[in-house]
Amino acid sequence: MTYVRGALSAAAAIFLALTLTMMGTTFRGVAASKATGLGALAAGVVEAALSPLFWIPAILFCAFFFWAGGQDNRVRRVLLFWVPTILICVPGLGLAALIGFVVLLARQG
């Protein structure tokens, strides 16, 4: 169970930190370069993922989620770990699948 808790904590932390840091950098990059579509999104993701402003919150969120998942109190564990990680991971994985699907379709034709 510790491995699942660690994997969910890491995935939720990365998606949450990426979302928070990408919001500022993507919109700033779109305004400066006039890029649209997936080009702007890809540039924003790469820029946000390489920034220390991404990794510091990601590590802090991961530590918080891992701590919250190990709580003895069931209500606290559900409210601080399971609800946020599921609400963050499901749309994050869905968006990653959508981007992968669009890239596969773009390569076909």
Secondary structure, 3 states (H helix, E strand, C coil): CHHHHHHHHHHHHHHHHHHHHHHHHHHHHHHHHCCCCHHHHHHHHHHHHCCHHHHHHHHHHHHHHHHHHCCCCHHHHHHHHHHHHHHHHHHHHHHHHHHHHHHHHHHHC
